[in-house]
Amino acid sequence: MMTITVSANAKYRAASSANERAVIAALRRLPPDYLPEVLHYIEFLDYKINADRVDAEEEAGLWAAVEANQRYKQQHPDEQLEVHETGADFLKAVADL
């Protein structure tokens, strides 16, 4: 099993290195006027990748908070909020406070 993993990692590194060399060769063939546009595109891709990851992490955190809140409510039904139909009902409920 270890030999398969090492072999797969070596193949991935070799392919990745070949891709990097191809990209560098392509960039060297571009006219210098295009390089600022290429840099902007690379910066956009970097921003998009990071923004997507942050959004996914944030969404997972929010869902975890919602689920924790729902579990808490199930475990503590006596702590549920009172819902008042009218303002007068509310005033009656808080008159003793």
Buried (B, 14 or more C-beta within 10 A) or exposed (E): EEEEEEEEEEEEEEEEEEEEEEEEEEEEEEEEEEEEEEEEEEEEEEEEEEEEEEEEEEEEEEEEEEEEEEEEEEEEEEEEEEEEEEEEEEEEEEEEE
